[in-house]
Every structure is written in C-alpha cells, then in structure tokens.
C-alpha cells in the first residue's frame, strides 16, 4: 500500500541529515538546525553565510528570551 502524501513528506523529513553549521550541538552553540545540504548550500555563498549568521543571531536571542522555538527565517515558505 503506497504512502499518503503527508506520510511521504514526513519520511523525507526524517531521512534528511539534520545538523548545525559547526556540527556541534545546538544547545552548546546556539546555532539553528537545518538539513546538512541546506547548510552547505548557504555556506557556499557570501549571501548565504550572512543569512545563516542572521538566523543564528535570531536563534540565540530567542533562546536568551526563554523561547523554545525561534522564527529565524531559514524555513520560510514551508508549511508548518
């Protein structure tokens, strides 16, 4: 029996290799988690590195404010 669209989406999401840009734990560095491919793509351009740095600043500020989730902008356009 084939998977439904939502089940396929969840399977793809869990199959991705999620990490931070430094490869360390987010709780230690305050960096955002994203798929490894997305981080590599962002790190390859100057504009992407700025976007990643801005997302990390927003994440750290939200963490300092006691929030569990931060709207950092790396996942814009994705339905949540």
C-alpha positions in Angstrom: 0.0 0.0 0.0 1.6 3.3 -1.0 2.2 6.1 1.5 -0.1 9.1 1.5 1.5 12.5 0.6 1.8 13.6 4.3 3.4 10.3 5.2 5.9 10.6 2.3 6.7 14.2 3.4 7.4 13.0 7.0 9.5 10.2 5.8 11.6 12.5 3.6 12.0 14.9 6.5 13.2 12.2 8.9 15.6 10.8 6.3 17.4 14.1 6.0 20.7 14.5 7.9 19.9 17.5 10.2 22.8 19.4 11.8 24.2 22.8 12.8 26.7 24.7 10.7 29.5 23.8 13.0 28.4 20.2 13.5 28.2 20.7 17.3 25.1 20.6 19.4 22.7 23.5 19.1 22.4 23.6 22.9 26.2 24.3 23.1 26.5 26.8 20.3 23.0 28.4 19.9 23.0 27.7 16.2 20.0 26.7 14.1 19.4 23.1 13.0 18.8 22.6 9.3 19.3 19.9 6.7 23.0 19.4 6.0 22.5 20.0 2.3 20.9 23.4 3.0 23.7 24.4 5.4 26.3 23.5 2.8 24.4 25.5 0.1 24.2 28.5 2.4 27.8 28.4 3.4 28.9 28.3 -0.2 27.9 31.9 -1.0 28.5 35.2 0.8 24.8 36.0 0.8 24.1 32.5 2.3 26.7 33.0 5.0 25.1 36.3 6.0 21.6 34.7 6.1 22.9 31.8 8.2 24.6 34.2 10.6 21.4 36.3 10.9 19.4 33.1 11.6 21.9 32.1 14.3 21.6 35.6 15.9 17.8 35.4 16.0 18.0 31.8 17.4 20.4 32.9 20.2 18.2 36.0 21.0 15.1 33.8 21.3 16.9 31.3 23.5 18.1 34.1 25.8 14.5 35.3 26.0 13.4 31.8 27.1 11.7 30.7 24.0 11.9 27.1 22.7 11.4 28.0 19.1 12.8 30.9 17.1 11.5 32.4 13.8 14.9 32.6 12.2 13.7 32.7 8.5 15.6 29.7 7.1 12.4 27.7 6.7 10.3 30.4 5.1 7.8 29.3 2.6 7.5 25.9 4.2 4.1 24.9 5.6 4.3 24.4 9.3 
